């Protein structure tokens, strides 16, 4: 593995569902500490301030550190664990998946189960099993055994999935690419900027609780008070069976995606055009996307105070919001190059002109 692969492996295999980001925050802190001055807001979002040639405009580089997961909400007398989702889960991807419950005593492995199909009527078999009818089985036979294992109500639950380099060597499989890949991009960008001149102060922020309402983005924007913002996220790759081009034309390996619209933000048009022009100058393929059914940290950030010019740069990713997603290393490297070039253009005059 090279350094980027090692970074992605460490970030994705670390735990950190919304509200329980301690483990992943410490991993990110260790990578950011050599690159700038570290602080945090009171919601737990981590901020790394890196000042360039001039204090210049304040640029917020945002990616959320939390991943989708679950929380223990009930333990039956027979030892089965009911859970509530933290973030958006499609019921069909859950059954028979392994999970890890993070307890005060340590990790407890379990599997998500439901009533077996052998005992279902024909009509019931055709229906999707809903989360409310599922449970986590840790192999216990009583509530007491679950307690002895250290599991209690309120414990976070994460998917059990390892990082893997796939057969072509150019694509990766892991949990939590949404949005640990954004955190990895931040780290890689700051590593580049340490060696290159930039006319501004960059605040790389790993936000908390994005998956339950973009909460850390709001509080970290209060802390930074940025003049412009770039959100680094994942984008739904539409190059899988069943997706029509008009639903998503974004493809794995087709370059970074620029979000033209989501449910909570229309990007600053001048900043959007600057991204497009910069990609052309660098001969980086850029995919344009629109997301009608979701939003990003850009929502609260662009509404901070009187408004913050904001764009979202995204990594095309297959199978997001599941136990395992796939993305392209080539897209990652191109996104780093594009983000660095964009940051180097955002001097005081350029940023001032974004809202002129």
C-alpha positions as CSV (number, residue, x, y, z in Angstrom):
1,X,0.0,0.0,0.0
2,X,1.1,3.6,-0.6
3,X,0.5,6.4,1.8
4,X,-2.9,7.3,0.4
5,X,-4.1,3.7,0.6
6,X,-2.8,3.4,4.2
7,X,-4.6,6.7,5.1
8,X,-7.9,5.6,3.5
9,X,-7.6,2.2,5.3
10,X,-7.0,3.8,8.7
11,X,-9.8,6.4,8.3
12,X,-12.5,4.0,7.0
13,X,-11.7,1.2,9.5
14,X,-12.0,3.6,12.4
15,X,-15.3,4.0,14.2
16,X,-17.3,7.2,14.4
17,X,-21.1,7.3,14.0
18,X,-22.9,10.6,14.6
19,X,-22.4,11.8,18.2
20,X,-19.8,9.2,18.9
21,X,-16.9,10.5,16.8
22,X,-14.1,10.3,19.5
23,X,-12.1,7.5,17.9
24,X,-12.1,8.9,14.3
25,X,-11.5,12.4,15.6
26,X,-8.2,11.3,17.2
27,X,-7.1,9.6,14.1
28,X,-7.7,12.7,12.0
29,X,-6.1,14.9,14.6
30,X,-2.9,12.9,14.4
31,X,-2.7,13.4,10.6
32,X,-3.6,17.1,10.7
33,X,-1.4,18.1,13.7
34,X,1.8,18.5,11.6
35,X,0.0,20.6,9.1
36,X,-1.4,23.5,11.1
37,X,-2.8,24.8,14.3
38,X,-5.5,22.5,15.8
39,X,-8.7,23.6,17.6
40,X,-12.2,22.3,17.9
41,X,-15.7,23.5,18.4
42,X,-18.0,22.4,21.3
43,X,-19.8,19.9,19.0
44,X,-16.5,18.0,18.5
45,X,-15.7,19.2,15.0
46,X,-11.9,19.4,14.4
47,X,-10.3,22.4,12.8
48,X,-6.8,22.7,11.4
49,X,-5.7,26.2,10.5
50,X,-3.0,26.6,7.9
51,X,-1.9,30.2,7.1
52,X,-0.3,30.8,3.7
53,X,1.8,33.7,2.4
54,X,-0.9,36.1,3.6
55,X,-3.6,35.8,6.3
56,X,-5.8,36.7,3.3
57,X,-9.4,35.5,3.1
58,X,-10.5,32.6,5.3
59,X,-11.3,29.5,3.3
60,X,-13.2,26.7,4.9
61,X,-12.5,23.2,3.6
62,X,-15.2,20.9,5.1
63,X,-15.7,17.2,5.2
64,X,-17.7,15.3,7.8
65,X,-16.0,12.6,9.9
66,X,-19.1,10.8,11.0
67,X,-20.4,7.6,9.3
68,X,-23.8,6.1,9.2
69,X,-24.4,3.5,11.9
70,X,-26.8,2.6,14.6
71,X,-27.4,2.9,18.4
72,X,-28.7,0.2,20.8
73,X,-32.2,1.2,21.9
74,X,-33.6,-2.0,23.5
75,X,-32.5,-5.4,24.8
76,X,-35.0,-8.2,25.0
77,X,-35.2,-10.7,27.8
78,X,-34.0,-13.3,25.3
79,X,-30.9,-11.3,24.6
80,X,-31.7,-9.8,21.2
81,X,-30.8,-6.2,20.6
82,X,-33.1,-3.7,18.8
83,X,-31.4,-0.7,17.2
84,X,-32.2,2.8,15.9
85,X,-30.4,4.1,12.8
86,X,-28.0,7.0,13.0
87,X,-28.1,8.3,9.4
88,X,-30.0,7.0,6.4
89,X,-30.1,3.3,5.8
90,X,-31.9,1.4,3.1
91,X,-33.6,-1.6,4.7
92,X,-32.6,-4.0,1.9
93,X,-28.8,-3.7,2.6
94,X,-29.0,-4.6,6.3
95,X,-29.9,-8.2,6.7
96,X,-27.2,-10.7,7.5
97,X,-24.5,-8.0,7.8
98,X,-22.0,-8.1,10.6
99,X,-21.8,-5.2,13.0
100,X,-19.6,-4.1,15.9
101,X,-21.1,-2.7,19.1
102,X,-18.7,-0.3,20.8
103,X,-19.1,-0.9,24.5
104,X,-17.2,0.4,27.6
105,X,-15.8,-3.1,27.9
106,X,-14.7,-3.3,24.3
107,X,-16.0,-4.4,20.9
108,X,-18.8,-6.9,20.7
109,X,-19.5,-8.5,17.3
110,X,-23.0,-9.3,16.1
111,X,-25.1,-9.9,13.0
112,X,-28.3,-8.3,11.9
113,X,-31.2,-10.8,11.7
114,X,-34.9,-11.1,11.2
115,X,-37.6,-13.8,11.1
116,X,-36.2,-16.5,8.6
117,X,-37.9,-16.8,5.2
118,X,-38.7,-20.5,5.9
119,X,-41.3,-19.3,8.4
120,X,-42.9,-16.6,6.3
121,X,-46.0,-17.0,4.1
122,X,-45.5,-16.6,0.4
123,X,-46.8,-13.0,0.4
124,X,-44.6,-12.0,3.3
125,X,-41.5,-13.2,1.5
126,X,-42.1,-10.7,-1.3
127,X,-42.1,-7.8,1.1
128,X,-39.0,-5.8,2.3
129,X,-38.1,-6.5,5.9
130,X,-38.2,-3.2,7.8
131,X,-35.6,-2.1,10.3
132,X,-38.2,-2.2,13.1
133,X,-38.5,-6.0,12.5
134,X,-34.7,-6.6,12.6
135,X,-32.5,-7.2,15.6
136,X,-28.8,-7.6,16.4
137,X,-27.8,-11.1,17.5
138,X,-24.5,-11.4,19.5
139,X,-25.1,-15.1,20.3
140,X,-26.6,-14.4,23.7
141,X,-29.5,-16.3,25.1
142,X,-30.6,-13.8,27.8
143,X,-30.6,-10.2,28.7
144,X,-28.1,-11.0,31.5
145,X,-25.6,-12.4,29.0
146,X,-25.9,-9.2,26.9
147,X,-25.2,-7.2,30.0
148,X,-22.2,-9.4,30.9
149,X,-20.8,-8.6,27.4
150,X,-20.9,-4.9,28.3
151,X,-23.7,-3.9,25.9
152,X,-26.1,-1.3,27.2
153,X,-28.7,1.1,25.7
154,X,-27.1,4.0,24.0
155,X,-24.0,2.1,22.7
156,X,-23.0,3.0,19.1
157,X,-23.0,0.3,16.5
158,X,-20.9,0.4,13.3
159,X,-20.7,-1.8,10.2
160,X,-18.0,-4.5,10.2
161,X,-16.1,-4.0,7.0
162,X,-12.4,-3.9,6.1
163,X,-10.7,-1.7,3.5
164,X,-9.7,-3.6,0.3
165,X,-7.9,-2.8,-2.9
166,X,-9.9,-4.4,-5.7
167,X,-8.6,-6.6,-8.5
168,X,-7.7,-3.8,-11.0
169,X,-5.6,-2.0,-8.3
170,X,-7.3,1.3,-9.1
171,X,-10.5,1.0,-7.1
172,X,-11.1,0.6,-3.4
173,X,-13.8,-1.0,-1.3
174,X,-14.6,0.1,2.3
175,X,-17.3,1.3,4.7
176,X,-17.5,5.0,5.6
177,X,-16.2,6.5,2.4
178,X,-19.0,8.8,3.1
179,X,-17.3,10.9,4.2
180,X,-13.9,9.6,5.3
181,X,-12.7,10.1,1.7
182,X,-13.5,13.8,2.2
183,X,-11.3,13.8,5.4
184,X,-8.5,12.1,3.5
185,X,-8.8,14.7,0.7
186,X,-8.4,17.5,3.3
187,X,-5.3,15.9,4.7
188,X,-3.8,15.3,1.3
189,X,-4.6,18.9,0.2
190,X,-3.0,20.4,3.3
191,X,0.1,18.2,2.8
192,X,0.4,19.7,-0.6
193,X,-0.2,23.2,0.6
194,X,2.6,23.0,3.2
195,X,5.0,22.8,0.2
196,X,3.3,25.3,-2.0
197,X,2.4,29.0,-1.6
198,X,-1.2,30.0,-1.1
199,X,-2.6,33.6,-0.6
200,X,-5.1,32.8,2.2
201,X,-5.7,31.0,5.4
202,X,-7.2,27.5,5.0
203,X,-9.3,26.0,7.8
204,X,-9.7,22.3,7.1
205,X,-12.6,21.1,9.2
206,X,-13.7,17.5,10.0
207,X,-17.3,18.1,11.0
208,X,-19.5,16.0,13.3
209,X,-23.1,14.8,13.0
210,X,-23.6,15.5,9.3
211,X,-25.5,12.3,8.8
212,X,-28.2,13.4,11.3
213,X,-28.7,17.0,10.1
214,X,-25.4,18.7,9.2
215,X,-25.0,19.9,12.8
216,X,-21.2,20.2,13.1
217,X,-21.1,22.2,9.9
218,X,-23.2,24.9,11.6
219,X,-21.1,25.2,14.7
220,X,-17.7,25.0,13.0
221,X,-18.8,27.7,10.6
222,X,-19.5,29.9,13.7
223,X,-16.0,29.2,14.9
224,X,-14.2,29.8,11.6
225,X,-16.4,32.6,10.2
226,X,-15.2,31.8,6.6
227,X,-15.1,34.1,3.5
228,X,-15.6,31.1,1.1
229,X,-16.0,27.4,1.5
230,X,-15.3,24.2,-0.4
231,X,-17.1,21.1,0.8
232,X,-15.5,17.7,0.0
233,X,-18.0,14.9,-0.3
234,X,-19.0,11.7,-2.1
235,X,-21.3,11.7,-5.1
236,X,-23.6,8.9,-6.2
237,X,-22.0,7.1,-9.1
238,X,-24.7,6.3,-11.7
239,X,-22.7,3.8,-13.7
240,X,-24.4,0.7,-12.2
241,X,-27.3,-1.3,-13.6
242,X,-30.8,0.2,-13.2
243,X,-29.8,3.9,-13.2
244,X,-30.8,6.0,-16.2
245,X,-28.4,8.7,-17.5
246,X,-30.9,11.4,-16.6
247,X,-31.0,10.2,-13.0
248,X,-27.2,10.2,-12.7
249,X,-24.5,10.4,-15.4
250,X,-21.6,10.4,-12.9
251,X,-19.2,7.6,-13.5
252,X,-16.4,6.0,-11.4
253,X,-13.1,7.1,-12.9
254,X,-14.7,10.0,-14.7
255,X,-13.1,12.7,-12.6
256,X,-14.4,14.7,-9.6
257,X,-18.0,15.9,-9.6
258,X,-19.2,19.4,-9.1
259,X,-22.6,19.7,-7.5
260,X,-24.8,22.1,-9.4
261,X,-27.8,21.7,-7.0
262,X,-28.9,19.8,-3.9
263,X,-32.0,20.0,-1.7
264,X,-30.4,22.7,0.6
265,X,-28.0,24.6,-1.6
266,X,-27.4,26.2,-5.0
267,X,-23.7,26.9,-5.2
268,X,-22.2,30.3,-5.6
269,X,-22.2,30.7,-9.4
270,X,-18.9,32.6,-9.7
271,X,-17.1,30.0,-7.5
272,X,-18.7,27.2,-9.5
273,X,-17.5,28.7,-12.7
274,X,-14.0,29.1,-11.2
275,X,-14.0,25.4,-10.5
276,X,-15.0,24.6,-14.1
277,X,-12.4,26.9,-15.6
278,X,-9.6,25.6,-13.3
279,X,-10.4,22.0,-14.2
280,X,-10.2,22.9,-17.9
281,X,-6.8,24.6,-17.4
282,X,-5.5,21.5,-15.7
283,X,-7.1,19.1,-18.2
284,X,-9.0,17.4,-15.4
285,X,-12.3,15.8,-16.4
286,X,-15.1,17.3,-14.3
287,X,-18.5,15.8,-14.0
288,X,-21.5,18.0,-13.1
289,X,-24.2,16.5,-10.9
290,X,-27.5,17.5,-9.3
291,X,-28.9,15.8,-6.2
292,X,-32.6,16.4,-5.6
293,X,-32.9,14.0,-2.7
294,X,-30.1,14.9,-0.3
295,X,-27.8,17.7,1.0
296,X,-24.4,18.3,2.4
297,X,-22.6,20.4,5.0
298,X,-22.7,23.2,2.3
299,X,-26.3,23.8,3.4
300,X,-25.6,25.4,6.8
301,X,-22.2,26.7,5.8
302,X,-23.5,28.8,2.9
303,X,-26.2,30.3,5.1
304,X,-23.7,31.4,7.8
305,X,-24.3,35.0,8.9
306,X,-24.9,37.0,5.7
307,X,-23.8,34.2,3.4
308,X,-20.7,32.3,2.4
309,X,-19.8,31.5,-1.3
310,X,-19.7,27.7,-1.3
311,X,-19.2,24.8,-3.7
312,X,-19.2,21.1,-3.3
313,X,-16.5,18.9,-4.9
314,X,-17.4,15.2,-4.8
315,X,-15.9,11.8,-5.3
316,X,-18.0,9.5,-7.5
317,X,-18.8,6.5,-5.2
318,X,-20.9,3.4,-5.8
319,X,-23.1,1.8,-3.1
320,X,-23.0,4.7,-0.6
321,X,-25.0,4.3,2.7
322,X,-24.2,0.6,2.9
323,X,-21.6,-1.6,4.5
324,X,-19.2,-1.3,1.5
325,X,-18.7,1.4,-1.1
326,X,-16.4,1.6,-4.1
327,X,-14.4,4.6,-5.4
328,X,-11.5,5.3,-7.8
329,X,-8.0,6.3,-6.8
330,X,-7.6,8.3,-10.1
331,X,-10.7,10.4,-9.1
332,X,-9.1,11.0,-5.6
333,X,-5.8,12.2,-7.1
334,X,-7.5,14.5,-9.6
335,X,-9.7,16.0,-6.8
336,X,-6.6,16.8,-4.7
337,X,-4.9,18.5,-7.7
338,X,-8.1,20.5,-8.5
339,X,-8.7,21.6,-4.9
340,X,-5.1,22.7,-4.4
341,X,-5.2,24.8,-7.7
342,X,-8.5,26.3,-6.7
343,X,-7.3,27.3,-3.2
344,X,-4.2,29.0,-4.7
345,X,-6.5,31.2,-6.9
346,X,-8.6,32.3,-4.0
347,X,-6.8,35.5,-3.0
348,X,-8.5,38.5,-1.4
349,X,-9.5,40.1,-4.7
350,X,-10.9,36.9,-6.2
351,X,-12.9,36.0,-3.0
352,X,-14.2,39.6,-2.8
353,X,-15.4,39.3,-6.3
354,X,-17.5,36.2,-5.7
355,X,-20.4,38.2,-4.3
356,X,-19.8,41.5,-6.2
